[in-house]
Amino acid sequence: MNPAPFRTPVALSDAGLWALQFAALPDDVAELAKGLQGLLIHEHLADVYGITLSERQRGEPHVRGAGEILERIAVHDSRPLTYPRPPGERFAGCCRHYVLMLVAMLRSKGIAARARCGFGAYFAKDRFVDHWVTEYFDAAQGRWVLVDAQIDDRQRALFGIDFDTLDVPREKFLVAGDAWRLCRDGRADPQAFGVLDMAGLWFIASNVIRDVAALNNREMLPWDVWGGMTLADSEIDLAFIDRLARLTREPDRHQDELRTVYADPRVAVPSTVFNAVLRRAEAVSPFALSA
């Protein structure tokens, strides 16, 4: 096991000069997660906090890099990150923004951390909802730990969550490769995996590709589409996704292979991706592609 490749902020997790703000933050994962909950708000949960997103906030979920997230937070409210913002003043994002920011914070402190793309079993009954969490290496325990920094007390009550979201059980969050294997083995229904009215094997396959990218330090938006992603099960290269899923299920054992397979154009993030929410092609910053 070699957590070293995930200890240094690179590409999207590199906040540049804005990362100087991290120095005043604690090293404790629980405190960092709590702090993020005072800086960010999930775009689809605004009503839970009794607010309506502003015009500024409605565009923020499409911001990709940690540096730009921090810049937007600072421009709107110049106080240090240790000061929680009221819900209506927070940066609006999605699960992936909580993940990217926690990854950036932990890496800035030399703690190995990475984003994982998959499915949460704790948002809807009998459903595995499209979701991202942070995975960090706990040196004292010698293991990788899943953390869902998005879940605060209000969301815990809303979703009836009864486990520690600072150590998410692996059966509560399935990395995309595990979801793929379950469905390929006939042990789960692909239609149970997705978000809103979008679900199926094609959705899981796309998340496998996103997880491979994240394991190569490219934590893209959940709705960024590129390479081997497709909307049709019949167009999936099953053998190829089988291979990717196998690698992502044990990423530390397959670090070299994950780096090698990332060179495949079906996986590598190109300079332009398709934003499926805004339904348009968008250029990805060269800085976000470097590592």
C-alpha positions in Angstrom: 0.0 0.0 0.0 1.5 3.3 -1.1 -0.6 6.4 -0.2 2.2 8.8 -1.3 0.6 9.7 -4.7 -2.4 11.1 -2.9 -0.5 13.3 -0.3 0.2 16.3 -2.6 -2.4 18.7 -4.1 -2.3 18.4 -7.9 -4.6 19.5 -10.8 -8.1 20.3 -9.5 -7.2 19.8 -5.8 -4.3 22.3 -6.1 -5.8 25.6 -4.8 -2.6 27.6 -5.6 -2.2 30.7 -3.4 -5.7 30.3 -2.1 -4.5 27.2 -0.2 -2.7 29.5 2.2 -6.0 29.7 4.0 -5.8 26.1 4.9 -2.9 26.8 7.3 -5.3 28.1 10.0 -7.5 25.0 9.7 -7.2 22.0 12.1 -5.7 18.7 11.1 -8.6 16.8 12.4 -10.8 15.2 9.8 -14.0 15.7 11.8 -13.3 19.4 12.3 -12.5 19.9 8.7 -15.7 18.2 7.6 -17.7 20.3 10.0 -16.0 23.4 8.8 -16.9 22.6 5.2 -20.5 22.3 6.2 -20.4 26.0 7.1 -18.9 27.0 3.8 -20.8 24.9 1.3 -24.5 24.0 0.6 -25.8 21.3 -1.7 -27.6 22.8 -4.6 -30.5 20.4 -4.3 -31.0 20.7 -0.6 -31.4 24.5 -0.3 -35.0 24.1 0.9 -33.9 22.0 3.8 -32.1 25.1 5.1 -35.0 27.3 4.3 -33.4 29.3 1.5 -33.7 29.8 -2.3 -30.4 29.9 -4.2 -29.3 33.2 -5.5 -28.4 33.8 -9.1 -24.7 33.7 -8.1 -25.2 30.3 -6.3 -27.1 28.7 -9.2 -24.0 28.9 -11.4 -21.5 27.6 -8.8 -22.1 23.8 -9.1 -20.3 23.9 -12.4 -17.1 25.2 -10.9 -14.4 22.5 -11.2 -11.3 23.6 -9.3 -10.5 24.1 -5.6 -8.8 27.4 -6.3 -11.8 28.9 -8.0 -14.1 27.6 -5.2 -12.0 29.3 -2.6 -11.7 32.4 -4.7 -15.5 32.7 -5.0 -15.9 32.1 -1.2 -13.4 34.8 -0.4 -14.8 37.3 -2.9 -18.2 37.0 -1.4 -17.0 36.9 2.2 -13.4 37.7 3.0 -13.4 36.2 6.6 -11.2 33.2 7.3 -12.5 29.8 6.4 -12.9 29.1 10.1 -16.1 31.3 10.2 -19.2 29.4 9.1 -21.4 31.3 6.6 -25.2 31.4 6.8 -26.8 28.9 4.5 -27.9 31.6 2.0 -24.3 32.9 1.7 -22.5 29.6 1.2 -20.9 28.3 -2.0 -23.5 26.1 -3.7 -22.2 22.8 -5.1 -22.9 19.1 -5.0 -21.4 16.1 -3.2 -18.3 16.2 -5.4 -17.5 19.8 -4.2 -17.4 18.7 -0.6 -15.1 15.8 -1.6 -12.7 18.0 -3.7 -12.4 20.6 -0.9 -11.8 18.0 1.8 -9.2 16.3 -0.4 -7.5 19.6 -1.1 -7.5 20.4 2.7 -6.1 17.1 3.8 -3.5 17.0 1.0 -2.3 20.5 2.0 -1.6 19.0 5.4 0.3 16.0 4.0 -2.6 13.5 4.7 -3.2 11.1 1.8 -6.7 11.6 0.4 -8.6 10.9 -2.8 -12.1 11.3 -4.3 -14.2 8.2 -4.9 -17.1 8.1 -7.3 -19.9 5.6 -6.7 -23.3 5.2 -5.1 -24.8 5.9 -1.7 -27.3 3.5 -0.1 -28.5 6.0 2.5 -30.5 8.5 0.5 -33.5 6.5 -0.7 -35.0 3.1 0.1 -33.8 0.3 -2.1 -31.8 2.7 -4.2 -28.1 3.4 -4.7 -27.9 7.1 -5.5 -25.1 8.6 -7.6 -22.7 10.1 -5.0 -19.1 10.9 -4.2 -17.2 10.6 -0.9 -13.7 11.3 0.3 -11.3 8.4 1.1 -8.3 9.3 3.4 -5.5 7.2 4.8 -5.6 6.8 8.5 -2.0 6.1 9.4 -2.8 5.1 12.9 -5.2 2.4 11.7 -3.3 1.6 8.6 -6.4 1.7 6.4 -8.3 4.0 4.0 -11.5 5.5 5.6 -14.5 6.8 3.7 -15.8 10.2 4.9 -19.0 11.9 3.8 -18.4 15.6 4.7 -21.7 16.7 3.1 -23.8 15.1 5.8 -24.5 17.5 8.7 -27.0 17.1 11.5 -29.9 18.3 9.4 -29.2 15.9 6.6 -28.6 13.1 9.0 -32.2 13.6 10.3 -33.6 14.1 6.8 -32.2 10.8 5.5 -32.4 8.8 8.7 -28.7 8.1 8.8 -27.7 5.9 11.7 -24.0 5.3 11.1 -20.8 7.4 11.5 -20.4 9.4 8.3 -16.7 10.0 9.3 -16.2 6.2 8.7 -18.8 5.2 6.2 -19.3 1.4 6.0 -18.4 0.0 2.6 -21.8 -1.5 2.2 -23.4 1.9 2.6 -21.2 3.5 -0.1 -20.3 1.4 -3.1 -17.4 2.6 -5.2 -18.5 2.3 -8.8 -16.4 -0.8 -9.5 -18.1 -2.6 -6.7 -21.5 -1.6 -8.0 -20.5 -2.8 -11.5 -19.3 -6.2 -10.2 -22.6 -6.7 -8.2 -24.7 -6.1 -11.3 -22.5 -8.1 -13.7 -22.7 -11.0 -11.3 -26.5 -10.7 -11.2 -26.5 -9.9 -7.5 -28.1 -6.4 -7.9 -30.4 -4.7 -10.4 -28.7 -2.0 -12.5 -31.9 0.0 -12.5 -31.4 0.6 -8.8 -28.2 2.6 -9.5 -28.4 6.2 -10.7 -30.1 9.5 -9.9 -33.5 10.9 -10.6 -34.9 9.0 -13.7 -31.4 8.1 -15.0 -30.2 4.6 -14.0 -28.8 1.4 -15.5 -25.6 -0.4 -16.4 -24.6 2.5 -18.6 -24.7 4.9 -15.6 -22.6 2.6 -13.5 -20.1 2.2 -16.4 -19.7 6.0 -16.6 -19.1 6.3 -12.9 -16.4 3.6 -13.2 -14.6 5.8 -15.7 -15.1 8.8 -13.4 -13.6 6.9 -10.5 -10.6 5.9 -12.6 -10.1 9.5 -13.5 -10.4 10.5 -9.8 -7.8 7.9 -8.8 -5.5 9.7 -11.3 -6.2 13.0 -9.6 -8.9 14.3 -12.1 -11.9 14.8 -9.9 -14.4 15.9 -12.6 -18.0 17.1 -12.2 -20.5 14.2 -11.8 -22.1 15.3 -15.0 -19.0 15.7 -17.1 -19.1 13.3 -20.0 -16.1 12.1 -22.2 -14.4 9.2 -23.7 -16.0 5.8 -23.3 -19.2 7.0 -21.6 -22.5 6.2 -23.3 -26.2 6.4 -22.7 -26.9 2.9 -24.0 -26.1 -0.4 -22.4 -25.6 -1.9 -25.8 -22.7 0.4 -26.5 -20.7 -0.4 -23.4 -17.4 -2.2 -23.9 -18.1 -4.8 -21.2 -14.7 -6.3 -21.1 -13.0 -2.9 -20.8 -15.3 -1.8 -17.9 -14.8 -5.2 -16.3 -11.1 -4.4 -16.3 -11.5 -0.9 -15.0 -13.8 -2.0 -12.2 -11.3 -4.7 -11.1 -8.6 -2.1 -10.8 -10.7 0.4 -8.9 -11.8 -2.1 -6.4 -8.3 -2.5 -5.2 -6.6 0.7 -6.3 -3.5 0.4 -4.1 -2.7 -3.0 -5.5 -3.1 -1.7 -9.0 -1.6 1.8 -8.9 0.7 1.2 -11.9 -2.1 -0.3 -14.0 -4.4 2.6 -13.1 -1.9 5.1 -14.3 -1.3 3.0 -17.5 -5.0 2.6 -18.3 -5.6 6.3 -17.8 -3.7 6.9 -21.1 -6.5 5.2 -22.9 -8.7 7.9 -24.7 -11.8 6.2 -23.4 -10.7 7.2 -19.8 -8.3 10.1 -20.0 -10.0 13.5 -19.5 -9.6 15.5 -22.7 -9.2 19.2 -23.0 -13.0 19.5 -23.7 -15.8 17.6 -22.0 -19.5 17.7 -22.4 -21.4 19.2 -19.5 -24.6 17.1 -19.5 -26.5 19.4 -17.2 -25.9 22.6 -19.2 -25.8 20.5 -22.4 -22.8 22.1 -23.9 -19.1 21.4 -24.5 -16.8 23.0 -22.0 -13.0 23.5 -22.1 -11.2 22.0 -19.1 -8.4 24.2 -17.8 -4.9 22.9 -18.7 -4.0 23.4 -15.1 -6.8 21.0 -14.2 -5.3 18.3 -16.5 -1.8 18.6 -15.2 -0.5 16.2 -12.5 
